[in-house]
Amino acid sequence: MLWWISGGVVLLALIVLALIALRVVGSLRRFGIAAQSLQRRLLDGQQRLEPHLLRLQETAEAMQPRLEAMQEQALIIQARRGDADN
């Protein structure tokens, strides 16, 4: 009789374990689908942004010589003001 009770408890525990495992597998599957969706959206956003970033970089590189010239002029003006104050 004791063997029947312990066998029933073990069988019930295995059924509960199987049900929980099925729920976990379902959750993992939904998580995988969501992760793939987010990955696709991330790649799409990256592909859309890439041309804009390249244009921005080209603009910054084109402005660099002009900014350097302006910085030199500012240093010259600052040096002249320093000479005028002395």
Summary of the structure (lengths in Angstrom):
residues: 86
radius of gyration: 34.8
end to end distance: 110.4
largest distance: 110.4
contacts: 162
relative contact order: 0.04
helix: 98%
strand: 0%
